[in-house]
Amino acid sequence: MLRQFARMAFEILRDILPIVLVISIFQLAVLHQPFPNLGGVVGGLILAVLGLFLFTQGLNLGLFPLGESLAFQFARKGNIWWLLAFAFTIGYATTVAEPALLAVAAKADQISGGVLDQFMVRSVVAFAVGVAIAVGVLRIVLGHPIHYYIIGGYVLVVAVTHFAPIEVIGLAYDSGGVTTSTVTVPLVAALGVGLATSIEGRNPLVDGFGLIALASLTPILAVMLYGIWVY
Amino acid sequence: MTPLNGTIENVLLGLMSTTRDVLPVIGVIAFFQFFLFRRSPDNPRRLVPGLLFVVVGLYLFVEGLSVGLFPLGETMAMQFAQPDRLPWLYAFAFLIGYATTMAEPALIAVAVKAQEITSGGVREWPLRNAVAFGVAVGIAVGVHRIVAGDPLYVYIITGYVVVIVQTPFAPREIVALAYDSGGVTTSTVTVPLVTALGIGLATNLPGRNPIIDGFGLIAFASLFPMISVMGYATLAKYWSRGATRARPPANDKES
C-alpha cells in the first residue's frame, strides 16, 4: 500500500517536474532574477501535486467507471435517439459553462468592440460541441473510420476560412482548443471507449477515440460562420 | 499573510466555483441516469468519493498552479516576448509547450485509458512524450509565425495537409487517438501560459494586432501533436518490422 502510494507520488512529481524546471531555469539562469515569493511558489506547487494526485484517484474511482457504465446502459437500451440526445446535451452543457471559453469569449467581445457578442460566441461554440459529440457517438455506432470525418471537417474549415473575416480566424481556431475541459475529456473518453466496447464489432482503440477531435473541429466552423454573419 | 478566515472564505469560494463548473455534467448525467434508465448508478459508494476527489483535486491543482506558477510564467512570457531575445524566446516556447503538456491532467487521463484498453500496447509515458514534443514544436512554430508576421491560415493548412498525408501510413489503431491528443492537451495548464505568451508577443512586437495575432497559438498546440503521435507510431511500426526481419530464426539449442 505504501509502495503504491510512493510510486504514485513519484509519478506525479515527475509530471510536475518539467514545468518547475523550465520556469526555474529560465527565471534564475536566463533572466537572472530571484524568485518573487518563493514560499508561495513552493506552497502552490505542493498544492498542485496534491490536487493532481486526488484528481487521478477520483478518475479511477468515479469518472471513468461512470462513463463506462453510461455507455453500457445506452448500449443495452439500444435506442439511438436517447444516446444522441445525451451526447448532444453533455457536449452543450459542459461547454457553455467552460471557464476557458468564458475568458476567450469575453476577450473577443472586448477586442472586437462588441461585434462578437460573448454570449453568442459561447452558445455557438457550445452548440457546435454538442453536435460534435452527437456525430462522434453516431460514428462509433455506425463504425465509420474517423479520418473521413476529420478530413472532411478540415476541408470544410479551409473552405470557410476563405470567406471568414480576418478578425475571427484566430479566435475560431483557438476556440476549438479551449473547449475540452479537464473533467469532460476523461468522461467523454470513457463514454466513447465504453460504447466501442459494448457494441459488437467495434474496436475500443480504433473506434472509441475521436470524440475530442471532432469536438475541437466543429467550434472552428461555427465561430467562423458566426463571424461571417456579424461582420 | 491573509487572515485565516479570509483564506477559508477564498477556499470555499474556489471550491464552489469548481463545483459549479462540474455541475452541468453532473446534472445531465443525473437526469439521464435517473429518468431514462430509472436506476441508481453502479457502485455509488465509489462513485461519490470519486467525483468529490475529482472536484477537490482539480480545484487544488488549479489553485496551486495559479499561486505557484502562473504569475511567474505569465510575467516570464511577457519578458521573453521581445524581438531582441529571439533564440531564448523559441527555446522558452518549445520548453514551456513540452512542460505544460506533461503536466496536463486531461492528457494523463487519456493516456492511462489508452494503455488500459490496449493492455499495454500503447504505453502511457511514450504517448505523453510524443504529444508533448508535438505541442513544443507547435508552440515554437506558432511563436515564429507571430514574430515573422505570416498569416495563420498558411501554417494551419500546411499542417492539415501533413496530417492528411500521414494518416494512410500510420497504424490504423493510433489514428483516432492521435487526432484526439491535440484537443485533449490544450487544457487547464497549457491554455493560460500559452495565451500569456501569445498576448505578450502581440503586445511587445511593433505593428502587431492582438485580435489577429494574439490568438492562434492554441491552434498550433492542437495541430502538431496529431503529427507527432502519428509520426511516432509510424516510426515504431517500421522499426519493429525491421527488427523482426533482422532477428535470426529461433535456435533449437535455446528451447
Interface residues (C-beta under 8 A of the other chain):
Chain A: D15 I16 P18 I19 V20 L21 V22 I23 F26 Q27 V30 L31 F35 P36 G40 V41 V42 G43 G44 L45 I46 L47 A48 V49 L50 G51 L52 F53 L54 F55 T56 Q57 G58 L59 N60 L61 G62 L63 F64 P65 L66 S69 L70 Q73 K77 W82 F86 T89 I90 A93 T94 V96 A97 E98 P99 A100 I111 S112 P145 I146 H147 I150 I151 Y154 V157 V158 T161 I166 E167 I169 G170 L171 Y173 D174 G176 G177 V178 T180 S181 T182 V183 T184 V185 P186 L187 A189 A190 V193 T197 N203 P204 L205 V206 D207 G208 F209 G210 L211 I212 A213 A215 S216
Chain B: R20 D21 V22 L23 P24 V25 G27 V28 I29 F32 Q33 L36 F37 P41 D42 N43 R46 L47 V48 P49 G50 L51 L52 F53 V54 V55 V56 G57 L58 Y59 L60 F61 V62 E63 G64 L65 S66 V67 G68 L69 L72 G73 M76 Q79 F80 W88 F92 L95 I96 Y98 A99 T100 M102 A103 P105 A106 I108 A109 V110 V112 K113 A114 I117 T118 G121 V122 L152 Y153 I156 I157 Y160 V163 I164 T167 R172 E173 V175 A176 L177 Y179 D180 G182 G183 V184 T186 S187 T188 V189 V191 P210 I211 I212 D213 G214 F215 G216 L217 I218 A219 A221 S222
